[in-house]
Amino acid sequence: MLETENYHCPYCGEPAEAVLDLSGGDQRYIEDCPVCCRPILFLLWTDGQDWSLEVRREDD
């Protein structure tokens, strides 16, 4: 099951959109910002139909 979520880069503040695969359960991964190319840490929590996404700087 795929979902999309808007977020702001924790480095440059630019808006972007993440495509999330909720079928994998809780996840922690790094993707580069599409604007400034810095590594963003994505923290995805899933609980049945509910889910939440947090984005952080890699060095936090």
C-alpha positions, 0 to 999 in steps of 0.5 A, a space after each residue: 500500500 503506497 501513500 504520499 506525504 508532503 514534508 519540508 527538508 530539515 536543512 533547506 526548508 524546501 517542500 517535497 513529497 515522499 512516497 511511502 510503502 506502508 506494507 513494510 511496517 515501521 521503517 527507518 531510512 535515508 533519502 537525499 533532499 531533491 533540492 539541496 541533496 543533503 541526507 534526510 532521515 525518514 522515520 515511518 511508524 505504522 499501526 494498522 490503518 494509522 501511520 505517521 512520518 517524521 523527517 530529521 537531519 541525519 546529524 540530529 
